[in-house]
Amino acid sequence: MSHLLRLTAAMSVAVFAASQPAVAQSFPSRNITLVVGFAAGGVADGIGRLVGQKLSERLGQNVIVENRGGAGGNIAAKAVTGATPDGHTLLVTTTGLAINQTMHKNKGFDAADLTTVAIAASSPEVLATHPDNPGKHLGEYIAAMKGKPINFGTAGAGSGSHIAAEYFFKVLAKVPATHVPFQGGAPALTAAIANQIEILATTVGGGAAAQIKADKLKGLAMASEKRVPVTPNVPTFAEAGYPNFTASSWVGFFAPAATPQDVVVKLNAAIDAIVKDPDVQQRLAVLGFDPITGTPADADRLFKAEVAKWGNMVTTLGLSVD
């Protein structure tokens, strides 16, 4: 390489390096759009709007929430992968993004087309039943139901609650159980309260916590490492005789893959500070969610671990959507 070429290359690298901090300094320069992968009124929407309001206050720009539901969050995810990678368009989604990486074959995008900004909160899966049904915990319930049909209801096929419950019944407990998908979490919850289904599989943050606390439902097992404060009387799967089974639904923020790293770091720091706010933590706790903090690298490691974890369950169960 000639001296002139070397000098030109060195200058190009220097200009690029010098421009990177300036990107974050000037960001955001206009409205930020949070594209929520699910309908208004759901958990992702609620947490997205909570963080979005605080994000606007911190960054000094309006934050617009746009709901693009459908295909388990894939429609919104695909839209964000095609957005300008400058940090002004973010995806707000759930565990479905990790699940769909394995289960959906023709999404039109790949998880690698997104970069993880932050995973802000998570809520463990729970199995609950009507208080009149037998058993103080899941082990007793299964023993009492031996030889009897078990139906478990969820908010829909392909959801984390569906996959986690089916994996538990078929692979771990080896108990015949029939999945009854509902059109959303509210109808499934209503059916369980009316004792129209034997088991409700949902997240603590999916409305189950309030019903368990009101004694309208009985929590049989929580898929968490330890009991959660919002429902302290519900034992873990390990306590019920099924160790090492954990599964949670989380809400995360993602940007197009080519978004400058310093912009990702700035967004992550803002979301991290929001999640650490005591008022936000209290509001999350009421919903049955635990806050999650950490760097973009921490969030990305968690997301990749979730892709592997849910991918294993999906593959074992033989679930696939073309």
C-alpha positions in Angstrom: 0.0 0.0 0.0 1.4 3.4 -1.0 2.0 6.1 1.6 -0.9 8.1 0.2 -3.3 5.2 0.4 -2.2 4.5 4.0 -2.6 8.1 4.9 -6.1 8.2 3.3 -7.1 5.0 5.1 -5.9 6.3 8.4 -7.7 9.5 8.0 -11.0 7.7 7.1 -10.7 5.6 10.3 -10.0 8.7 12.3 -13.0 10.5 10.9 -15.3 7.5 11.5 -14.1 7.1 15.1 -14.5 10.8 15.8 -18.0 10.8 14.3 -19.2 8.1 16.6 -19.5 10.1 19.9 -21.1 12.9 17.9 -23.9 10.5 16.9 -24.9 9.9 20.5 -24.5 13.6 21.4 -27.0 14.6 18.7 -29.3 11.7 19.4 -32.3 12.0 19.6 -32.9 14.7 17.0 -36.6 14.0 16.5 -39.5 11.9 17.8 -38.8 8.3 18.9 -41.3 5.7 17.8 -41.8 2.6 19.9 -43.4 -0.1 17.8 -45.2 -2.5 20.1 -45.7 -6.0 18.7 -49.0 -6.5 20.4 -52.4 -4.8 20.8 -53.1 -1.8 23.1 -54.0 -2.8 26.6 -51.6 -5.8 26.9 -48.6 -6.2 29.1 -46.1 -5.2 26.3 -48.1 -2.1 25.5 -48.4 -1.1 29.2 -44.7 -1.4 30.0 -43.8 0.1 26.6 -45.9 3.2 27.4 -44.6 3.4 31.0 -41.0 3.4 29.8 -41.8 5.6 26.8 -43.2 8.3 29.0 -40.1 8.3 31.2 -37.8 8.1 28.1 -39.4 11.2 26.7 -38.7 13.1 29.9 -35.1 11.9 30.0 -34.2 12.4 26.3 -36.2 15.6 25.7 -38.1 14.2 22.6 -41.6 13.0 22.2 -42.0 9.2 22.3 -44.8 7.9 20.1 -46.2 4.4 20.8 -47.4 2.5 17.7 -49.2 -0.8 18.1 -48.6 -3.3 15.3 -50.1 -6.6 16.5 -50.2 -9.9 14.7 -48.2 -13.1 14.0 -47.0 -13.3 17.6 -45.1 -10.0 17.3 -43.5 -10.8 13.9 -45.2 -8.0 12.0 -43.8 -5.3 14.3 -40.4 -7.0 14.4 -40.1 -7.1 10.6 -41.2 -3.5 10.3 -38.5 -2.4 12.8 -35.8 -4.4 10.9 -36.5 -2.3 7.9 -36.5 1.1 9.7 -33.6 3.6 9.5 -31.0 2.3 12.0 -30.5 5.5 13.9 -32.2 4.7 17.3 -35.4 6.7 16.5 -37.4 3.5 15.9 -37.4 0.7 18.5 -39.3 -2.5 18.8 -41.1 -3.3 22.1 -41.8 -7.0 22.3 -41.9 -10.1 24.5 -40.5 -13.6 24.8 -42.4 -14.3 21.6 -39.4 -12.9 19.7 -37.1 -15.6 21.2 -39.8 -18.3 20.6 -40.5 -17.3 17.0 -36.8 -17.5 16.1 -37.2 -21.3 16.1 -41.0 -21.9 15.7 -41.7 -19.6 12.7 -39.9 -20.6 9.6 -40.9 -17.8 7.3 -40.9 -14.6 9.4 -39.3 -12.5 6.7 -36.5 -11.5 9.1 -34.0 -13.0 11.5 -33.3 -12.1 15.1 -29.8 -11.1 13.9 -31.5 -8.2 12.1 -32.1 -6.7 15.5 -29.8 -5.5 18.2 -30.8 -5.9 21.9 -31.1 -2.5 23.6 -32.6 -3.6 26.9 -34.7 -6.3 28.5 -36.6 -4.3 31.1 -38.9 -6.6 33.1 -39.9 -10.2 33.4 -42.7 -12.2 34.9 -42.6 -16.0 35.7 -45.0 -18.5 34.2 -47.6 -19.9 36.7 -50.1 -22.8 36.7 -53.3 -22.0 38.5 -56.7 -23.7 39.1 -60.0 -23.0 40.7 -59.9 -23.1 44.5 -62.4 -25.9 44.6 -60.1 -28.2 42.7 -57.8 -30.6 44.6 -54.2 -30.2 45.8 -52.3 -27.5 47.7 -49.5 -27.5 45.0 -48.9 -29.0 41.6 -47.6 -32.4 42.8 -50.7 -33.0 44.9 -53.0 -31.8 42.0 -51.4 -34.1 39.5 -51.7 -37.1 41.9 -55.4 -36.3 42.5 -56.1 -36.0 38.8 -54.4 -39.3 37.8 -56.5 -41.0 35.2 -58.7 -37.9 34.7 -58.6 -35.6 31.7 -56.7 -32.3 32.2 -57.4 -29.3 30.1 -55.1 -26.3 30.3 -56.0 -22.9 28.9 -53.7 -20.2 27.6 -54.0 -16.8 25.9 -53.2 -18.5 22.5 -51.3 -21.2 20.7 -47.6 -20.6 20.4 -47.4 -18.3 23.4 -44.8 -18.8 26.1 -47.5 -20.0 28.5 -48.6 -22.6 25.9 -45.1 -23.9 25.2 -44.0 -23.9 28.9 -47.1 -25.7 30.1 -47.1 -28.3 27.2 -43.4 -29.0 27.8 -44.1 -29.5 31.5 -47.0 -31.9 31.0 -45.6 -33.9 28.1 -41.9 -34.0 28.8 -41.4 -33.5 32.6 -44.6 -34.8 34.3 -45.5 -37.1 31.4 -49.2 -36.4 32.1 -51.8 -36.3 29.3 -53.1 -32.8 29.0 -55.1 -31.0 26.3 -54.3 -27.4 25.3 -57.3 -25.1 25.0 -56.2 -21.9 23.3 -58.2 -18.7 24.0 -58.3 -15.4 22.0 -56.3 -13.6 24.6 -55.5 -13.7 28.3 -58.7 -12.2 29.6 -61.0 -15.0 28.3 -58.6 -17.7 29.5 -58.6 -16.1 33.0 -62.4 -15.8 33.0 -62.7 -19.5 32.1 -60.4 -20.6 34.9 -62.3 -18.5 37.5 -65.5 -20.1 36.3 -63.8 -23.6 36.6 -64.5 -24.3 32.9 -60.9 -25.4 32.4 -58.8 -27.5 34.9 -55.6 -25.4 34.6 -54.8 -21.9 33.6 -51.2 -21.4 32.2 -50.3 -17.8 32.2 -47.7 -15.4 33.6 -48.0 -13.8 37.0 -48.1 -10.5 35.2 -50.9 -11.7 32.9 -53.6 -10.9 35.5 -53.2 -14.1 37.5 -51.6 -12.4 40.5 -54.7 -10.3 41.4 -57.0 -13.3 41.1 -54.7 -15.5 43.2 -54.5 -12.8 45.9 -58.3 -12.5 45.8 -58.6 -16.3 46.2 -60.5 -16.6 42.9 -57.7 -18.8 41.7 -55.2 -21.1 43.5 -51.6 -21.0 42.4 -50.2 -24.5 42.0 -46.6 -23.7 40.9 -44.5 -20.8 39.8 -41.8 -21.3 37.2 -39.2 -19.2 39.0 -36.1 -19.9 41.0 -37.8 -18.6 44.2 -41.2 -17.5 45.3 -42.3 -14.0 44.1 -43.3 -11.3 46.5 -46.6 -10.5 44.8 -47.9 -14.1 45.4 -45.7 -15.4 48.3 -48.0 -18.4 48.9 -47.5 -20.0 45.5 -44.7 -22.6 45.6 -42.1 -23.0 42.8 -42.0 -26.0 40.5 -39.0 -27.2 42.5 -41.0 -27.1 45.7 -43.7 -29.0 43.9 -41.3 -31.8 43.0 -40.1 -30.6 39.6 -36.6 -29.0 40.0 -34.8 -26.8 37.4 -37.9 -25.8 35.5 -38.0 -22.0 35.1 -39.7 -19.9 32.4 -40.7 -16.3 32.2 -42.3 -13.8 29.9 -40.3 -10.6 29.5 -40.6 -7.2 27.8 -37.6 -6.0 25.8 -36.5 -3.1 23.6 -34.7 -3.8 20.3 -33.3 -1.6 17.5 -32.4 -2.3 13.9 -29.1 -4.2 13.8 -27.0 -1.4 12.2 -27.9 1.1 14.8 -24.7 2.9 16.1 -23.4 1.3 19.2 -23.1 4.6 21.1 -26.8 5.3 20.4 -27.7 1.8 21.7 -25.6 2.5 24.8 -27.4 5.8 25.4 -30.8 4.2 25.0 -29.9 1.4 27.3 -28.6 3.7 30.0 -31.8 5.7 29.9 -34.0 2.6 30.1 -31.8 1.2 32.8 -32.2 4.3 34.9 -36.0 4.3 34.3 -36.2 0.7 35.5 -34.2 1.5 38.6 -36.6 4.3 39.5 -38.5 3.2 42.7 -41.9 4.5 41.3 -41.4 2.4 38.2 -40.3 -0.7 40.2 -43.4 -0.3 42.3 -45.7 -0.1 39.3 -44.0 -3.2 37.8 -44.4 -5.1 41.0 -48.1 -4.4 41.0 -48.2 -5.9 37.5 -46.3 -9.0 38.7 -43.1 -8.1 36.9 -39.5 -7.9 38.2 -37.2 -5.2 36.9 -34.2 -6.2 34.9 -31.1 -4.0 34.5 -27.8 -4.2 32.8 -25.7 -3.2 29.8 -26.6 -3.9 26.2 -24.2 -6.9 26.4 -26.0 -8.2 29.4 -29.3 -7.9 27.6 -28.0 -9.5 24.5 -26.6 -12.5 26.5 -30.0 -12.9 28.1 -31.8 -12.7 24.8 -29.6 -15.3 23.2 -30.0 -17.6 26.2 -33.7 -17.3 25.8 -33.6 -18.1 22.1 -31.7 -21.3 23.0 -34.0 -22.2 26.0 -37.3 -21.7 24.2 -35.8 -23.2 21.0 -35.1 -26.4 22.8 -38.7 -26.6 24.1 -40.2 -25.8 20.7 -38.0 -28.5 19.0 -38.7 -31.1 21.6 -42.4 -30.6 21.3 -42.2 -30.6 17.5 -43.9 -27.2 17.1 -43.6 -25.3 13.8 -45.3 -22.6 11.9 -44.6 -22.3 8.2 
